[in-house]
Structure formats: structure tokens, C-alpha cells
Amino acid sequence: MKIDDVRGMTPDQLAEQLVSLKKEQFNLRFQAATGQIEKTHRVGEVRKDIARIQTVLRTKQAQA
């Protein structure tokens, strides 16, 4: 997910995407703990996407 894509979303879309990514992060952590994870690089990608969304949400809330 690119930062330009994130900035183009509405706050509602960002919140929805954030919930989805947090669920995915939980599932990936669970898979890693049980040794069933296939795409280990996805853990880092999800963490960075969550950080991007939270940053953009904070800036949009500060501007409002």
C-alpha cells in the first residue's frame, strides 16, 4: 500500500482498512507462533501499512 493511496481515502475508509489490517496481523502472528506461516515478509508489510494509516488518520484529525 502506497502513502498516496492512503492519503486519498476518507477517514471512514481508513478506519475500516485499519481494522482489516489488524485482523490480518493477528492471524499472521498466530500462524507464526504455530509454525504455519508461509509469507513471512507479509508481517512487516502489514505493520508498516498499519503505521501509515494511523499517521494519516492523526494528521486528518488534527486538520479537522
N, CA, C, O and CB atoms as a CASP TS submission, in Angstrom:
PFRMAT TS
TARGET T0000
AUTHOR 0000-0000-0000
METHOD Language model
MODEL 1
PARENT N/A
ATOM      1  N   MET     1       0.840  -1.168   0.000  1.00  0.00           N
ATOM      2  CA  MET     1       0.000   0.000   0.000  1.00  0.00           C
ATOM      3  C   MET     1       0.890   1.238   0.000  1.00  0.00           C
ATOM      4  O   MET     1       1.803   1.361   0.818  1.00  0.00           O
ATOM      5  CB  MET     1      -0.959  -0.006   1.212  1.00  0.00           C
ATOM      6  N   LYS     2       0.620   2.134  -0.908  1.00  0.00           N
ATOM      7  CA  LYS     2       1.428   3.344  -1.023  1.00  0.00           C
ATOM      8  C   LYS     2       0.780   4.474  -0.229  1.00  0.00           C
ATOM      9  O   LYS     2      -0.430   4.484  -0.007  1.00  0.00           O
ATOM     10  CB  LYS     2       1.601   3.751  -2.509  1.00  0.00           C
ATOM     11  N   ILE     3       1.604   5.417   0.191  1.00  0.00           N
ATOM     12  CA  ILE     3       1.128   6.522   1.012  1.00  0.00           C
ATOM     13  C   ILE     3       0.137   7.385   0.242  1.00  0.00           C
ATOM     14  O   ILE     3      -0.795   7.923   0.841  1.00  0.00           O
ATOM     15  CB  ILE     3       2.301   7.371   1.496  1.00  0.00           C
ATOM     16  N   ASP     4       0.310   7.532  -1.062  1.00  0.00           N
ATOM     17  CA  ASP     4      -0.627   8.322  -1.857  1.00  0.00           C
ATOM     18  C   ASP     4      -2.016   7.683  -1.857  1.00  0.00           C
ATOM     19  O   ASP     4      -3.026   8.387  -1.824  1.00  0.00           O
ATOM     20  CB  ASP     4      -0.112   8.472  -3.298  1.00  0.00           C
ATOM     21  N   ASP     5      -2.065   6.367  -1.893  1.00  0.00           N
ATOM     22  CA  ASP     5      -3.345   5.661  -1.832  1.00  0.00           C
ATOM     23  C   ASP     5      -4.025   5.911  -0.482  1.00  0.00           C
ATOM     24  O   ASP     5      -5.237   6.111  -0.409  1.00  0.00           O
ATOM     25  CB  ASP     5      -3.140   4.142  -2.061  1.00  0.00           C
ATOM     26  N   VAL     6      -3.235   5.895   0.561  1.00  0.00           N
ATOM     27  CA  VAL     6      -3.773   6.077   1.911  1.00  0.00           C
ATOM     28  C   VAL     6      -4.299   7.500   2.081  1.00  0.00           C
ATOM     29  O   VAL     6      -5.367   7.703   2.659  1.00  0.00           O
ATOM     30  CB  VAL     6      -2.695   5.772   2.975  1.00  0.00           C
ATOM     31  N   ARG     7      -3.559   8.473   1.585  1.00  0.00           N
ATOM     32  CA  ARG     7      -3.982   9.870   1.726  1.00  0.00           C
ATOM     33  C   ARG     7      -5.261  10.160   0.946  1.00  0.00           C
ATOM     34  O   ARG     7      -6.001  11.077   1.300  1.00  0.00           O
ATOM     35  CB  ARG     7      -2.873  10.804   1.258  1.00  0.00           C
ATOM     36  N   GLY     8      -5.530   9.397  -0.103  1.00  0.00           N
ATOM     37  CA  GLY     8      -6.723   9.605  -0.903  1.00  0.00           C
ATOM     38  C   GLY     8      -7.988   9.021  -0.292  1.00  0.00           C
ATOM     39  O   GLY     8      -9.085   9.276  -0.788  1.00  0.00           O
ATOM     40  N   MET     9      -7.854   8.246   0.770  1.00  0.00           N
ATOM     41  CA  MET     9      -9.013   7.615   1.406  1.00  0.00           C
ATOM     42  C   MET     9      -9.679   8.561   2.393  1.00  0.00           C
ATOM     43  O   MET     9      -9.050   9.476   2.924  1.00  0.00           O
ATOM     44  CB  MET     9      -8.598   6.326   2.118  1.00  0.00           C
ATOM     45  N   THR    10     -10.964   8.322   2.627  1.00  0.00           N
ATOM     46  CA  THR    10     -11.693   9.081   3.645  1.00  0.00           C
ATOM     47  C   THR    10     -11.377   8.493   5.019  1.00  0.00           C
ATOM     48  O   THR    10     -10.902   7.361   5.111  1.00  0.00           O
ATOM     49  CB  THR    10     -13.235   9.060   3.369  1.00  0.00           C
ATOM     50  N   PRO    11     -11.635   9.244   6.078  1.00  0.00           N
ATOM     51  CA  PRO    11     -11.384   8.705   7.422  1.00  0.00           C
ATOM     52  C   PRO    11     -12.146   7.413   7.715  1.00  0.00           C
ATOM     53  O   PRO    11     -11.632   6.537   8.411  1.00  0.00           O
ATOM     54  CB  PRO    11     -11.749   9.737   8.455  1.00  0.00           C
ATOM     55  N   ASP    12     -13.365   7.288   7.193  1.00  0.00           N
ATOM     56  CA  ASP    12     -14.126   6.053   7.396  1.00  0.00           C
ATOM     57  C   ASP    12     -13.464   4.869   6.695  1.00  0.00           C
ATOM     58  O   ASP    12     -13.393   3.771   7.246  1.00  0.00           O
ATOM     59  CB  ASP    12     -15.561   6.225   6.890  1.00  0.00           C
ATOM     60  N   GLN    13     -12.983   5.103   5.479  1.00  0.00           N
ATOM     61  CA  GLN    13     -12.295   4.042   4.746  1.00  0.00           C
ATOM     62  C   GLN    13     -11.005   3.657   5.462  1.00  0.00           C
ATOM     63  O   GLN    13     -10.652   2.480   5.530  1.00  0.00           O
ATOM     64  CB  GLN    13     -11.995   4.485   3.301  1.00  0.00           C
ATOM     65  N   LEU    14     -10.310   4.650   5.990  1.00  0.00           N
ATOM     66  CA  LEU    14      -9.069   4.376   6.716  1.00  0.00           C
ATOM     67  C   LEU    14      -9.332   3.540   7.961  1.00  0.00           C
ATOM     68  O   LEU    14      -8.589   2.603   8.253  1.00  0.00           O
ATOM     69  CB  LEU    14      -8.377   5.685   7.101  1.00  0.00           C
ATOM     70  N   ALA    15     -10.377   3.875   8.687  1.00  0.00           N
ATOM     71  CA  ALA    15     -10.703   3.116   9.893  1.00  0.00           C
ATOM     72  C   ALA    15     -11.066   1.677   9.542  1.00  0.00           C
ATOM     73  O   ALA    15     -10.677   0.743  10.244  1.00  0.00           O
ATOM     74  CB  ALA    15     -11.859   3.785  10.655  1.00  0.00           C
ATOM     75  N   GLU    16     -11.806   1.505   8.463  1.00  0.00           N
ATOM     76  CA  GLU    16     -12.191   0.161   8.021  1.00  0.00           C
ATOM     77  C   GLU    16     -10.957  -0.647   7.597  1.00  0.00           C
ATOM     78  O   GLU    16     -10.833  -1.827   7.926  1.00  0.00           O
ATOM     79  CB  GLU    16     -13.202   0.247   6.852  1.00  0.00           C
ATOM     80  N   GLN    17     -10.061  -0.002   6.870  1.00  0.00           N
ATOM     81  CA  GLN    17      -8.834  -0.664   6.427  1.00  0.00           C
ATOM     82  C   GLN    17      -7.951  -1.012   7.620  1.00  0.00           C
ATOM     83  O   GLN    17      -7.296  -2.054   7.629  1.00  0.00           O
ATOM     84  CB  GLN    17      -8.063   0.229   5.438  1.00  0.00           C
ATOM     85  N   LEU    18      -7.934  -0.143   8.622  1.00  0.00           N
ATOM     86  CA  LEU    18      -7.133  -0.380   9.821  1.00  0.00           C
ATOM     87  C   LEU    18      -7.615  -1.621  10.564  1.00  0.00           C
ATOM     88  O   LEU    18      -6.806  -2.437  11.007  1.00  0.00           O
ATOM     89  CB  LEU    18      -7.183   0.839  10.745  1.00  0.00           C
ATOM     90  N   VAL    19      -8.920  -1.760  10.697  1.00  0.00           N
ATOM     91  CA  VAL    19      -9.486  -2.941  11.362  1.00  0.00           C
ATOM     92  C   VAL    19      -9.121  -4.205  10.588  1.00  0.00           C
ATOM     93  O   VAL    19      -8.762  -5.221  11.183  1.00  0.00           O
ATOM     94  CB  VAL    19     -11.026  -2.815  11.490  1.00  0.00           C
ATOM     95  N   SER    20      -9.214  -4.138   9.270  1.00  0.00           N
ATOM     96  CA  SER    20      -8.888  -5.283   8.430  1.00  0.00           C
ATOM     97  C   SER    20      -7.415  -5.683   8.584  1.00  0.00           C
ATOM     98  O   SER    20      -7.095  -6.867   8.689  1.00  0.00           O
ATOM     99  CB  SER    20      -9.201  -4.968   6.962  1.00  0.00           C
ATOM    100  N   LEU    21      -6.533  -4.695   8.598  1.00  0.00           N
ATOM    101  CA  LEU    21      -5.106  -4.983   8.732  1.00  0.00           C
ATOM    102  C   LEU    21      -4.761  -5.528  10.118  1.00  0.00           C
ATOM    103  O   LEU    21      -3.886  -6.384  10.247  1.00  0.00           O
ATOM    104  CB  LEU    21      -4.292  -3.727   8.454  1.00  0.00           C
ATOM    105  N   LYS    22      -5.435  -5.041  11.139  1.00  0.00           N
ATOM    106  CA  LYS    22      -5.170  -5.556  12.488  1.00  0.00           C
ATOM    107  C   LYS    22      -5.609  -7.008  12.613  1.00  0.00           C
ATOM    108  O   LYS    22      -4.958  -7.798  13.298  1.00  0.00           O
ATOM    109  CB  LYS    22      -5.886  -4.697  13.544  1.00  0.00           C
ATOM    110  N   LYS    23      -6.715  -7.367  11.952  1.00  0.00           N
ATOM    111  CA  LYS    23      -7.145  -8.765  11.946  1.00  0.00           C
ATOM    112  C   LYS    23      -6.125  -9.623  11.215  1.00  0.00           C
ATOM    113  O   LYS    23      -5.787 -10.718  11.663  1.00  0.00           O
ATOM    114  CB  LYS    23      -8.534  -8.908  11.291  1.00  0.00           C
ATOM    115  N   GLU    24      -5.636  -9.119  10.084  1.00  0.00           N
ATOM    116  CA  GLU    24      -4.631  -9.865   9.335  1.00  0.00           C
ATOM    117  C   GLU    24      -3.357 -10.020  10.150  1.00  0.00           C
ATOM    118  O   GLU    24      -2.733 -11.081  10.136  1.00  0.00           O
ATOM    119  CB  GLU    24      -4.327  -9.172   8.006  1.00  0.00           C
ATOM    120  N   GLN    25      -2.967  -8.961  10.861  1.00  0.00           N
ATOM    121  CA  GLN    25      -1.771  -9.025  11.698  1.00  0.00           C
ATOM    122  C   GLN    25      -1.927 -10.086  12.781  1.00  0.00           C
ATOM    123  O   GLN    25      -0.994 -10.841  13.054  1.00  0.00           O
ATOM    124  CB  GLN    25      -1.485  -7.657  12.334  1.00  0.00           C
ATOM    125  N   PHE    26      -3.092 -10.144  13.390  1.00  0.00           N
ATOM    126  CA  PHE    26      -3.345 -11.155  14.416  1.00  0.00           C
ATOM    127  C   PHE    26      -3.219 -12.557  13.822  1.00  0.00           C
ATOM    128  O   PHE    26      -2.576 -13.430  14.404  1.00  0.00           O
ATOM    129  CB  PHE    26      -4.744 -10.959  15.039  1.00  0.00           C
ATOM    130  N   ASN    27      -3.837 -12.765  12.662  1.00  0.00           N
ATOM    131  CA  ASN    27      -3.783 -14.077  12.018  1.00  0.00           C
ATOM    132  C   ASN    27      -2.352 -14.460  11.650  1.00  0.00           C
ATOM    133  O   ASN    27      -1.963 -15.619  11.793  1.00  0.00           O
ATOM    134  CB  ASN    27      -4.663 -14.090  10.771  1.00  0.00           C
ATOM    135  N   LEU    28      -1.571 -13.494  11.177  1.00  0.00           N
ATOM    136  CA  LEU    28      -0.181 -13.772  10.827  1.00  0.00           C
ATOM    137  C   LEU    28       0.640 -14.116  12.061  1.00  0.00           C
ATOM    138  O   LEU    28       1.476 -15.018  12.020  1.00  0.00           O
ATOM    139  CB  LEU    28       0.435 -12.577  10.105  1.00  0.00           C
ATOM    140  N   ARG    29       0.407 -13.400  13.162  1.00  0.00           N
ATOM    141  CA  ARG    29       1.122 -13.713  14.403  1.00  0.00           C
ATOM    142  C   ARG    29       0.761 -15.102  14.887  1.00  0.00           C
ATOM    143  O   ARG    29       1.622 -15.844  15.359  1.00  0.00           O
ATOM    144  CB  ARG    29       0.806 -12.678  15.491  1.00  0.00           C
ATOM    145  N   PHE    30      -0.497 -15.452  14.771  1.00  0.00           N
ATOM    146  CA  PHE    30      -0.959 -16.780  15.184  1.00  0.00           C
ATOM    147  C   PHE    30      -0.301 -17.859  14.321  1.00  0.00           C
ATOM    148  O   PHE    30       0.155 -18.879  14.837  1.00  0.00           O
ATOM    149  CB  PHE    30      -2.505 -16.876  15.086  1.00  0.00           C
ATOM    150  N   GLN    31      -0.256 -17.632  13.017  1.00  0.00           N
ATOM    151  CA  GLN    31       0.381 -18.594  12.115  1.00  0.00           C
ATOM    152  C   GLN    31       1.865 -18.722  12.417  1.00  0.00           C
ATOM    153  O   GLN    31       2.413 -19.823  12.368  1.00  0.00           O
ATOM    154  CB  GLN    31       0.177 -18.179  10.654  1.00  0.00           C
ATOM    155  N   ALA    32       2.514 -17.621  12.726  1.00  0.00           N
ATOM    156  CA  ALA    32       3.950 -17.660  13.032  1.00  0.00           C
ATOM    157  C   ALA    32       4.200 -18.449  14.310  1.00  0.00           C
ATOM    158  O   ALA    32       5.180 -19.188  14.408  1.00  0.00           O
ATOM    159  CB  ALA    32       4.519 -16.231  13.168  1.00  0.00           C
ATOM    160  N   ALA    33       3.325 -18.294  15.275  1.00  0.00           N
ATOM    161  CA  ALA    33       3.505 -18.985  16.550  1.00  0.00           C
ATOM    162  C   ALA    33       3.309 -20.488  16.405  1.00  0.00           C
ATOM    163  O   ALA    33       3.938 -21.272  17.116  1.00  0.00           O
ATOM    164  CB  ALA    33       2.539 -18.434  17.589  1.00  0.00           C
ATOM    165  N   THR    34       2.440 -20.887  15.486  1.00  0.00           N
ATOM    166  CA  THR    34       2.178 -22.312  15.300  1.00  0.00           C
ATOM    167  C   THR    34       3.043 -22.922  14.197  1.00  0.00           C
ATOM    168  O   THR    34       2.962 -24.122  13.935  1.00  0.00           O
ATOM    169  CB  THR    34       0.713 -22.529  14.978  1.00  0.00           C
ATOM    170  N   GLY    35       3.871 -22.094  13.551  1.00  0.00           N
ATOM    171  CA  GLY    35       4.768 -22.602  12.522  1.00  0.00           C
ATOM    172  C   GLY    35       4.107 -22.837  11.179  1.00  0.00           C
ATOM    173  O   GLY    35       4.648 -23.577  10.357  1.00  0.00           O
ATOM    174  N   GLN    36       2.965 -22.237  10.930  1.00  0.00           N
ATOM    175  CA  GLN    36       2.246 -22.450   9.685  1.00  0.00           C
ATOM    176  C   GLN    36       2.367 -21.290   8.709  1.00  0.00           C
ATOM    177  O   GLN    36       1.751 -21.322   7.644  1.00  0.00           O
ATOM    178  CB  GLN    36       0.808 -22.702   9.977  1.00  0.00           C
ATOM    179  N   ILE    37       3.141 -20.274   9.043  1.00  0.00           N
ATOM    180  CA  ILE    37       3.221 -19.083   8.200  1.00  0.00           C
ATOM    181  C   ILE    37       4.013 -19.391   6.931  1.00  0.00           C
ATOM    182  O   ILE    37       5.064 -20.029   6.982  1.00  0.00           O
ATOM    183  CB  ILE    37       3.871 -17.912   8.970  1.00  0.00           C
ATOM    184  N   GLU    38       3.495 -18.929   5.793  1.00  0.00           N
ATOM    185  CA  GLU    38       4.156 -19.156   4.508  1.00  0.00           C
ATOM    186  C   GLU    38       4.852 -17.892   4.019  1.00  0.00           C
ATOM    187  O   GLU    38       5.978 -17.954   3.526  1.00  0.00           O
ATOM    188  CB  GLU    38       3.144 -19.634   3.463  1.00  0.00           C
ATOM    189  N   LYS    39       4.196 -16.755   4.152  1.00  0.00           N
ATOM    190  CA  LYS    39       4.751 -15.488   3.668  1.00  0.00           C
ATOM    191  C   LYS    39       5.238 -14.668   4.860  1.00  0.00           C
ATOM    192  O   LYS    39       4.512 -13.820   5.379  1.00  0.00           O
ATOM    193  CB  LYS    39       3.691 -14.688   2.842  1.00  0.00           C
ATOM    194  N   THR    40       6.458 -14.924   5.284  1.00  0.00           N
ATOM    195  CA  THR    40       6.977 -14.261   6.475  1.00  0.00           C
ATOM    196  C   THR    40       7.164 -12.765   6.256  1.00  0.00           C
ATOM    197  O   THR    40       7.086 -11.994   7.213  1.00  0.00           O
ATOM    198  CB  THR    40       8.295 -14.890   6.890  1.00  0.00           C
ATOM    199  N   HIS    41       7.405 -12.341   5.037  1.00  0.00           N
ATOM    200  CA  HIS    41       7.610 -10.930   4.758  1.00  0.00           C
ATOM    201  C   HIS    41       6.329 -10.119   4.935  1.00  0.00           C
ATOM    202  O   HIS    41       6.384  -8.903   5.116  1.00  0.00           O
ATOM    203  CB  HIS    41       8.140 -10.754   3.353  1.00  0.00           C
ATOM    204  N   ARG    42       5.203 -10.774   4.884  1.00  0.00           N
ATOM    205  CA  ARG    42       3.911 -10.082   4.990  1.00  0.00           C
ATOM    206  C   ARG    42       3.728  -9.451   6.370  1.00  0.00           C
ATOM    207  O   ARG    42       3.015  -8.456   6.498  1.00  0.00           O
ATOM    208  CB  ARG    42       2.758 -11.057   4.705  1.00  0.00           C
ATOM    209  N   VAL    43       4.359 -10.012   7.406  1.00  0.00           N
ATOM    210  CA  VAL    43       4.242  -9.478   8.765  1.00  0.00           C
ATOM    211  C   VAL    43       4.757  -8.038   8.798  1.00  0.00           C
ATOM    212  O   VAL    43       4.092  -7.156   9.341  1.00  0.00           O
ATOM    213  CB  VAL    43       5.028 -10.364   9.778  1.00  0.00           C
ATOM    214  N   GLY    44       5.913  -7.802   8.231  1.00  0.00           N
ATOM    215  CA  GLY    44       6.486  -6.457   8.199  1.00  0.00           C
ATOM    216  C   GLY    44       5.678  -5.502   7.347  1.00  0.00           C
ATOM    217  O   GLY    44       5.515  -4.334   7.699  1.00  0.00           O
ATOM    218  N   GLU    45       5.172  -5.991   6.230  1.00  0.00           N
ATOM    219  CA  GLU    45       4.360  -5.149   5.352  1.00  0.00           C
ATOM    220  C   GLU    45       3.097  -4.677   6.059  1.00  0.00           C
ATOM    221  O   GLU    45       2.715  -3.512   5.952  1.00  0.00           O
ATOM    222  CB  GLU    45       3.995  -5.907   4.074  1.00  0.00           C
ATOM    223  N   VAL    46       2.455  -5.581   6.776  1.00  0.00           N
ATOM    224  CA  VAL    46       1.217  -5.239   7.479  1.00  0.00           C
ATOM    225  C   VAL    46       1.499  -4.221   8.576  1.00  0.00           C
ATOM    226  O   VAL    46       0.727  -3.279   8.758  1.00  0.00           O
ATOM    227  CB  VAL    46       0.560  -6.503   8.076  1.00  0.00           C
ATOM    228  N   ARG    47       2.591  -4.398   9.305  1.00  0.00           N
ATOM    229  CA  ARG    47       2.950  -3.450  10.364  1.00  0.00           C
ATOM    230  C   ARG    47       3.157  -2.052   9.793  1.00  0.00           C
ATOM    231  O   ARG    47       2.702  -1.064  10.369  1.00  0.00           O
ATOM    232  CB  ARG    47       4.221  -3.915  11.097  1.00  0.00           C
ATOM    233  N   LYS    48       3.847  -1.976   8.660  1.00  0.00           N
ATOM    234  CA  LYS    48       4.111  -0.675   8.044  1.00  0.00           C
ATOM    235  C   LYS    48       2.836  -0.044   7.503  1.00  0.00           C
ATOM    236  O   LYS    48       2.654   1.170   7.598  1.00  0.00           O
ATOM    237  CB  LYS    48       5.134  -0.817   6.924  1.00  0.00           C
ATOM    238  N   ASP    49       1.954  -0.859   6.936  1.00  0.00           N
ATOM    239  CA  ASP    49       0.674  -0.342   6.439  1.00  0.00           C
ATOM    240  C   ASP    49      -0.169   0.211   7.583  1.00  0.00           C
ATOM    241  O   ASP    49      -0.806   1.255   7.439  1.00  0.00           O
ATOM    242  CB  ASP    49      -0.101  -1.445   5.698  1.00  0.00           C
ATOM    243  N   ILE    50      -0.176  -0.492   8.728  1.00  0.00           N
ATOM    244  CA  ILE    50      -0.911  -0.015   9.896  1.00  0.00           C
ATOM    245  C   ILE    50      -0.348   1.328  10.352  1.00  0.00           C
ATOM    246  O   ILE    50      -1.111   2.239  10.675  1.00  0.00           O
ATOM    247  CB  ILE    50      -0.844  -1.048  11.045  1.00  0.00           C
ATOM    248  N   ALA    51       0.961   1.459  10.382  1.00  0.00           N
ATOM    249  CA  ALA    51       1.595   2.710  10.800  1.00  0.00           C
ATOM    250  C   ALA    51       1.248   3.835   9.835  1.00  0.00           C
ATOM    251  O   ALA    51       0.982   4.957  10.267  1.00  0.00           O
ATOM    252  CB  ALA    51       3.121   2.539  10.890  1.00  0.00           C
ATOM    253  N   ARG    52       1.247   3.554   8.539  1.00  0.00           N
ATOM    254  CA  ARG    52       0.895   4.572   7.550  1.00  0.00           C
ATOM    255  C   ARG    52      -0.528   5.071   7.767  1.00  0.00           C
ATOM    256  O   ARG    52      -0.782   6.276   7.767  1.00  0.00           O
ATOM    257  CB  ARG    52       1.049   4.015   6.129  1.00  0.00           C
ATOM    258  N   ILE    53      -1.441   4.143   7.949  1.00  0.00           N
ATOM    259  CA  ILE    53      -2.846   4.512   8.115  1.00  0.00           C
ATOM    260  C   ILE    53      -3.038   5.325   9.394  1.00  0.00           C
ATOM    261  O   ILE    53      -3.751   6.328   9.390  1.00  0.00           O
ATOM    262  CB  ILE    53      -3.736   3.254   8.143  1.00  0.00           C
ATOM    263  N   GLN    54      -2.409   4.899  10.482  1.00  0.00           N
ATOM    264  CA  GLN    54      -2.548   5.629  11.744  1.00  0.00           C
ATOM    265  C   GLN    54      -1.982   7.042  11.628  1.00  0.00           C
ATOM    266  O   GLN    54      -2.548   7.985  12.182  1.00  0.00           O
ATOM    267  CB  GLN    54      -1.845   4.872  12.879  1.00  0.00           C
ATOM    268  N   THR    55      -0.875   7.192  10.916  1.00  0.00           N
ATOM    269  CA  THR    55      -0.271   8.509  10.726  1.00  0.00           C
ATOM    270  C   THR    55      -1.195   9.425   9.946  1.00  0.00           C
ATOM    271  O   THR    55      -1.402  10.575  10.333  1.00  0.00           O
ATOM    272  CB  THR    55       1.070   8.384  10.008  1.00  0.00           C
ATOM    273  N   VAL    56      -1.753   8.927   8.851  1.00  0.00           N
ATOM    274  CA  VAL    56      -2.645   9.743   8.029  1.00  0.00           C
ATOM    275  C   VAL    56      -3.923  10.071   8.795  1.00  0.00           C
ATOM    276  O   VAL    56      -4.437  11.185   8.689  1.00  0.00           O
ATOM    277  CB  VAL    56      -2.982   9.019   6.710  1.00  0.00           C
ATOM    278  N   LEU    57      -4.441   9.119   9.564  1.00  0.00           N
ATOM    279  CA  LEU    57      -5.636   9.386  10.372  1.00  0.00           C
ATOM    280  C   LEU    57      -5.378  10.509  11.377  1.00  0.00           C
ATOM    281  O   LEU    57      -6.213  11.397  11.551  1.00  0.00           O
ATOM    282  CB  LEU    57      -6.083   8.110  11.108  1.00  0.00           C
ATOM    283  N   ARG    58      -4.223  10.466  12.037  1.00  0.00           N
ATOM    284  CA  ARG    58      -3.897  11.501  13.010  1.00  0.00           C
ATOM    285  C   ARG    58      -3.784  12.870  12.354  1.00  0.00           C
ATOM    286  O   ARG    58      -4.267  13.861  12.901  1.00  0.00           O
ATOM    287  CB  ARG    58      -2.601  11.160  13.726  1.00  0.00           C
ATOM    288  N   THR    59      -3.149  12.934  11.183  1.00  0.00           N
ATOM    289  CA  THR    59      -2.997  14.223  10.515  1.00  0.00           C
ATOM    290  C   THR    59      -4.349  14.752  10.041  1.00  0.00           C
ATOM    291  O   THR    59      -4.598  15.956  10.113  1.00  0.00           O
ATOM    292  CB  THR    59      -2.031  14.101   9.330  1.00  0.00           C
ATOM    293  N   LYS    60      -5.211  13.882   9.564  1.00  0.00           N
ATOM    294  CA  LYS    60      -6.538  14.325   9.122  1.00  0.00           C
ATOM    295  C   LYS    60      -7.378  14.798  10.302  1.00  0.00           C
ATOM    296  O   LYS    60      -8.146  15.750  10.168  1.00  0.00           O
ATOM    297  CB  LYS    60      -7.264  13.192   8.382  1.00  0.00           C
ATOM    298  N   GLN    61      -7.245  14.150  11.451  1.00  0.00           N
ATOM    299  CA  GLN    61      -7.989  14.570  12.632  1.00  0.00           C
ATOM    300  C   GLN    61      -7.455  15.898  13.161  1.00  0.00           C
ATOM    301  O   GLN    61      -8.218  16.715  13.676  1.00  0.00           O
ATOM    302  CB  GLN    61      -7.915  13.494  13.722  1.00  0.00           C
ATOM    303  N   ALA    62      -6.148  16.114  13.035  1.00  0.00           N
ATOM    304  CA  ALA    62      -5.562  17.362  13.516  1.00  0.00           C
ATOM    305  C   ALA    62      -5.993  18.530  12.629  1.00  0.00           C
ATOM    306  O   ALA    62      -6.136  19.652  13.114  1.00  0.00           O
ATOM    307  CB  ALA    62      -4.025  17.258  13.556  1.00  0.00           C
ATOM    308  N   GLN    63      -6.198  18.280  11.346  1.00  0.00           N
ATOM    309  CA  GLN    63      -6.607  19.342  10.433  1.00  0.00           C
ATOM    310  C   GLN    63      -8.077  19.692  10.596  1.00  0.00           C
ATOM    311  O   GLN    63      -8.487  20.816  10.305  1.00  0.00           O
ATOM    312  CB  GLN    63      -6.332  18.935   9.000  1.00  0.00           C
ATOM    313  N   ALA    64      -8.871  18.736  11.059  1.00  0.00           N
ATOM    314  CA  ALA    64     -10.316  18.978  11.175  1.00  0.00           C
ATOM    315  C   ALA    64     -10.675  19.800  12.393  1.00  0.00           C
ATOM    316  O   ALA    64     -11.851  20.083  12.622  1.00  0.00           O
ATOM    317  CB  ALA    64     -11.059  17.671  11.223  1.00  0.00           C
TER
END
